[in-house]
Amino acid sequence: MSQSPRILVFAGSARETSFNKRLAKLMASRIDALGGQATFIDLRDYPMPLYDGDLEDGEGLPENARRLKQLFIEHQGLAIASPEYNGFITPLLKNTIDWVSRPDGDIGGLVPYENKIAAISGASPGGLGGLRALPLVRQLLSNVGVTVLPNQLAIGGASKAFDDQGQLADEGQAKTLDAICQRLIDTLARQQG
Ligand SMILES: Cc1cc2nc3c(=O)[nH]c(=O)nc-3n(C[C@H](O)[C@H](O)[C@H](O)COP(=O)(O)O)c2cc1C
């Protein structure tokens, strides 16, 4: 039997009390519970300068971009919780995807994204849950070669959405999140054969 799929999980926010980190952590724990192998990472632990071609030409990739590239390569799937800034994705998420897409020696730019399948979600204190950013996350990931699952979850009113244990208070949202995580695991397992 093939190994359970490895899924890299992170949020597009570095904020200490980020709702999207909470959501990403929850996705990681549900993925583990449903038969996948999740690795949660906090992008705060991988600080990188804003992408700058001159910096890349002069110094190559920042060490954290290298570490992230390697992590992406070691996982078959991605699960991302994205905040919405002015109807868009965050600079942190874009900068991360951009640095990871740069070649590093023998490792081609888009290698970390090859054959990857992703599940996306978002949380916002606002009513729409960051829904406007999700098509842009989808587009960005597609542009680098990632297949993004059609189902997604946007959690509005995020300040009241999680209970003290970090679970979703709303049963319907919890079921939807599980369905997304399960679909990601099943799709990856089928891909692995
Ligand atoms: C520059 C900026 C723009 C924002 N624009 C939106 C927005 O368009 N829609 C929205 O729902 N929330 C918006 N917010 C509020 C964020 O959803 C909120 O700060 C949220 O907590 C960020 O995600 P995090 O908790 O994971 O850090 C914005 C926040 C910032 C800082």
The ligand as an SDF file (V2000), in Angstrom:
LIG
                    3D

 31 33  0  0  0  0  0  0  0  0999 V2000
   -4.3050   46.1760    4.1300 C   0  0  0  0  0  0  0  0  0  0  0  0
   -5.5070   45.3900    4.5710 C   0  0  0  0  0  0  0  0  0  0  0  0
   -6.5700   45.2420    3.7310 C   0  0  0  0  0  0  0  0  0  0  0  0
   -7.6840   44.4810    4.0970 C   0  0  0  0  0  0  0  0  0  0  0  0
   -8.6710   44.2480    3.2020 N   0  0  0  0  0  0  0  0  0  0  0  0
   -9.6620   43.3800    3.4960 C   0  0  0  0  0  0  0  0  0  0  0  0
  -10.5860   42.9760    2.4970 C   0  0  0  0  0  0  0  0  0  0  0  0
  -10.5470   43.3840    1.3490 O   0  0  0  0  0  0  0  0  0  0  0  0
  -11.5410   42.0630    2.8590 N   0  0  0  0  0  0  0  0  0  0  0  0
  -11.6120   41.5320    4.1090 C   0  0  0  0  0  0  0  0  0  0  0  0
  -12.4840   40.7070    4.3540 O   0  0  0  0  0  0  0  0  0  0  0  0
  -10.7370   41.9080    5.0850 N   0  0  0  0  0  0  0  0  0  0  0  0
   -9.7620   42.8170    4.7980 C   0  0  0  0  0  0  0  0  0  0  0  0
   -8.8310   43.1510    5.7410 N   0  0  0  0  0  0  0  0  0  0  0  0
   -8.9760   42.6310    7.1180 C   0  0  0  0  0  0  0  0  0  0  0  0
   -8.3520   41.2520    7.2240 C   0  0  0  0  0  0  0  0  0  0  0  0
   -9.2870   40.3010    6.8020 O   0  0  0  0  0  0  0  0  0  0  0  0
   -7.9670   41.0040    8.6880 C   0  0  0  0  0  0  0  0  0  0  0  0
   -6.9320   41.8990    9.0660 O   0  0  0  0  0  0  0  0  0  0  0  0
   -7.5640   39.5830    8.9230 C   0  0  0  0  0  0  0  0  0  0  0  0
   -7.4630   39.3840   10.3150 O   0  0  0  0  0  0  0  0  0  0  0  0
   -6.2530   39.2360    8.2190 C   0  0  0  0  0  0  0  0  0  0  0  0
   -6.0040   37.8700    8.2720 O   0  0  0  0  0  0  0  0  0  0  0  0
   -5.1900   37.1620    9.4730 P   0  0  0  0  0  0  0  0  0  0  0  0
   -6.0740   37.2530   10.6980 O   0  0  0  0  0  0  0  0  0  0  0  0
   -5.0080   35.7680    9.0240 O   0  0  0  0  0  0  0  0  0  0  0  0
   -3.9040   37.9230    9.6540 O   0  0  0  0  0  0  0  0  0  0  0  0
   -7.7330   43.9060    5.3960 C   0  0  0  0  0  0  0  0  0  0  0  0
   -6.6450   44.0950    6.2710 C   0  0  0  0  0  0  0  0  0  0  0  0
   -5.5400   44.8000    5.8600 C   0  0  0  0  0  0  0  0  0  0  0  0
   -4.3530   44.9170    6.7940 C   0  0  0  0  0  0  0  0  0  0  0  0
  1  2  1  0
  2  3  1  0
  2 30  2  0
  3  4  2  0
  4  5  1  0
  4 28  1  0
  5  6  2  0
  6  7  1  0
  6 13  1  0
  7  8  2  0
  7  9  1  0
  9 10  1  0
 10 11  2  0
 10 12  1  0
 12 13  2  0
 13 14  1  0
 14 15  1  0
 14 28  1  0
 15 16  1  0
 16 17  1  0
 16 18  1  0
 18 19  1  0
 18 20  1  0
 20 21  1  0
 20 22  1  0
 22 23  1  0
 23 24  1  0
 24 25  2  0
 24 26  1  0
 24 27  1  0
 28 29  2  0
 29 30  1  0
 30 31  1  0
M  END
$$$$
